[in-house]
Amino acid sequence: MKIKTTNEYSRLRSVIVGTAINANWPSQDEEFRKMEETTLWKHTPVPSGPVEQSIIEHTEQELEGLCNIFVQHGVEVHRPGDLDYQAIDGMYGYCPRDRLLVIDDVIVDCNMRFPVRQQEIESYSYLPEFNFVTVDDPEAVFDAANVLRHNDDLLYLVSDSGNLKGAEWLQQNFPDKKVHILDNLYSGVHIDSTITVLNENTVALNANRVSADNLPAIFNGWDIIWVTENLIEPTGFYKYPYASKWMALNMFSIDRNTVVVDQDQHKIIQKLEKRNFTVIPHKLTHSRTLGGGFHCCTLDLWREDVD
């Protein structure tokens, strides 16, 4: 199995697509349950226990549809191995992007925010062991989805799911890369509802979190697609929103000009098409309920450096 990807947009050759099977909201993990105190959503409680089977089945159908899209574009698709998260009070295999970080030919085994999610590594036993490196500093805590890759640059969001020590660990262990520490954008969790790097000179930015005043210097001179609230078509959720409406920004590139986008985000799609992107519309109905859009529920294993 080839492992090689340096950015978010080169031609996709191999990918992991997550699964909702046996999805569960941990009831015993103390760090996860702290959300009961810290959540900004006060209308309904933080969920606990098995995810409703109807949501699991519907999501699996839509994930299969996503797999078919990739196959039609010549992409090899892998899925997480079986793990009964409900039986072990784990979480899920829905978001492989959270768990593993691929930098060039290295797979980083991250030290995640929620300890219960460490066990997800068991579902990726088919990945080659010699490509793995483990975050060996217990003080360096970060989810893989705190990082975006742009060739020799790594964008690292300091937030509730990634501390400064994590950025320092990455810089020490990948000295050939430049780690850009973003600590003034968004204090929530992952980076991919704030920044979507579409190719070498195009980026979509969450205009509620990024402005001319805090624009990361790396994007100076780029073509910026500012995604404002009025561009977003609100999507629903079941009981509790584990992700925000900014899942609309959570897109996934098949190549430099082809991107999978929520089919209901008509205004965002129009902006992309005006820039000559080929948009593939698809739907993850429960993206806010389960906490992940197209970038979250995928993990690119191999992208070609050139098209």
N, C-alpha and C positions, 0 to 999 in steps of 0.2 A: 504494500500500500504506500503510495507516494504522499508525503506530507510536505507542502511548500506553498506558502502564501505570504505575501509581503504587504498587501493592502486590501481594501474593501471592494475593489471594483474591476480588477483584471479578469480575464476570461475564466469563468468557473468550470472546473473539471470534476471535482469531487466534493460532496457536502454531506453533513449529517443533518437530518431533519428530526426534530424532537417528537415526543409522543406524550399524549395525555393519559395513556392507559395507567390505571391505578393511582391517578393523581390524588393528593392528600394535602390537607393543611395541618402541619405539625401541632400537636397539642402539648408536647412535653419539652420541646426545645426552648430554653429560657430566653435566648436571644430573639427567636421568632415571636414569642408571646409578649415581648416588650412592646411590640407594636400596639398592643391594647392601650398602652399609656401614651405612646408618641404619635399615633396616627392623627392626621388632620381631618379625617373623615369620621364624624361623630354620630352619623345617623343610624348606622347599623354596626354590629360588632365585627371584629376581625374574625374570619371564619376559622373553624377548627374541625378536624376530622375529614372523612372522605369527600371528595368533590362529587357532586351529583352525577349519576351515571349518564343521564341524558346529555349533560354538557361534555362529558368525556367522549361519548359516541359521536356527537355532532362535530367536535373538534377533530377527532380522528379522521372523519370523512373529509374535512377541509384540508387537513395535513396530507392526506393521500392525494388530494387534488394538487397540492403544492409539489409533491414528489413527482407527479405526472408532468407538471410543467417543466421541472428540471430535466427529467428523462427526455422529453421532447427537444430539449436544447443540448442533448448529448452529454448530460452530466450524470456521473455515477452517484447514486444515492445510498446512504447508510442510515440506519435507525438505531437508537439506543437499545441495548439488550434488555431482556425482561427483568424487572425488579418490582416486587410488590410493596410499593411505598405505603399503602394503607395498612398492611400487616406490620410494618416496622416503624410506623409513625414517622415516615420520611416525608418528602415533599413531592417531587415529580421529575420526569425526564423531559419535560416540555421545553425547557430553555437551555440547550447545550451551550449557548453563547455565554451564559452566566458562569458555567463550570470550568471550561477549558479555554485557554488563550493560545492561538497558534501564531507564532512569530517566526517567519521564514520556515525552517524545517524543524522547529522546536515546539513541543506541546507543553505549555506551562500548566502544571497542576496547582491551581490557585488555593490560597488559604482564605476561604470565603467568609462573608459576614455572618451567615447562619451556619453554625457547626453541623447541623443536621444535614446540610447539603453536601458535605464531604463524601457521603456514602454513594452519591451519584456516580463517582468514578468507576464503580463496579460495573456499570452498564456500558462502559467503553473498553472492555477487555480486549476487543479486536484491534485496537490501535497499537502500533508497534511500540514496545516498551523502550527501545533505545532512543526514541525521539523525546521522551519525557524528561522534564526537569521539575522538581518540586520546590515550591516556595518554602525554604528551610528556616526562615526567620519568623517565629510565632508572633512577633509584633507587627509584621507586614501583612495587613489584612486587606484584601481586595477581591471583588468579583471580577471575572474576566471581562464582563460587559462594562467595566469602568474604562476600558481601553479601546481606542480606535487606531488602526494602523495605516500609515501613509508612507510606504517604502522605508526610508531611513528615519522616519519620524513616528513616534508613538505619542498619541494624545491621551493623557491620563486625567480623569476627573476625580478630584478630591471631593468626597461626599460621604454620606452615611454608609455606603457600601465599599468605600476605598479610602484608606488613610494615606498620609504623606509617606509613611514608612514603605508602603507598597510601591510608590513611585520610585523611591530611593533604591529599593530592591531591584526593580526592573532596570534602572540605569546601571547599577553595579553588575548585573548579570548579562546585560546586553550593551556593552560599552560602545559598540559600533552604531547604536541607535541614539537619537536625541529624544529624551522624554520631556514632553511639554506638560508642565504641571498646570492644570486648570483648576484654580481654587476660588474663583469668583463668579461662577456661572450658575450653579445649581447644587443645592446641598442635599437633594433627595437621594437617589440611588444611581442608576446607570446613565452612561453618556449618550446612548442611542435613541433617546427621546429628545435630545437637545441638539446633536450634531449628526448629520448624515453626509459622509464624504462620497460623492457620486463618481468623480473621476479626478484626474490630476489638477483640474482647475475649476471644478464646480462643487459647491457645498450647499446643502439645505440646512438652515439654522432656525431654531426655535426663537422667534422674535420676542417672546415673553421673558427669555432668560439671557439672550445674547443681544447686544446692541453695538453701536459704533464705539461706545466707551469701554466695553470689556471684550471686544472682538479679539480672539487669539491672533497674535501677530502672524502666524503661519498662513492665515487666510487673506492677508493684505494683497490686493490685486486680483483675487479670485472672482469668479462669477458667483454671486451669492443669491440663493433663493430664500428670501425672508418669508418664513411661514408664520403668519399672524393668526390670531384666534378666528378672525372672520373668514379665513380660508378653510377652516376645519368643519367637517360635517360630524357632529357629535355621535358617538357610538354608545350603546347601552352596556349594561353589566348586570350580573346576577347578584343581588343583595349587597355585595361589597366590592368597590373598585380597587383591585390590587394594582392596577395601573391607571394612569391619568388619560385624559382626552388626547394627550400628545403622542399616544400610540399612532396617531395619524402620520407622524413623521418617521415612524419605524419602517423603513423600506429596505429592500435587499437587492443588490445588483448582481446580475448574471454576467454582465460585461460592462465596459465603459459607457455604453449607450443604451443598455437594456436593464430595466428595473421593475421589480414586483412591488405593487402599491395596493393599498386597500381600495377596493373597487368603488367604495362610496365617497372617496375623497376627490370629488370631481374637480374642484378648483386647484388642488395640488397637481392633479394629473394634467390639467390644462397648462399649468406653468411649466411642467416638465416637457410636455409635447412641444411647446413653443420654443424650447431649447433643443429640439430635435431628439429627445430621448424616446425610445420605444418603451411604452408602458405596458406591462402585463397586469391587468387588474385581477385581483383574487380577494377572497374574504376569509378572515379569521374572526368569526362572529364573537367569540368569547375572549378576545385578546385582552380586554380590560379586566375581565373576571379572573383569568389565569395569569395575567401579568406579562404578556409578551406578544409582540407583533412579528413581522417576517424576519427581521434581523435577529430578534431574540431567540426564535425557535429554530434557527439554523446555525451551523458552524461550518464555515468553508475550510476544507482540508487541503485542497490543491487549487490554486489559480495559476494560470499561465502568466508569466511576466510580461509578455507582449501578445497582442491579438494577431 
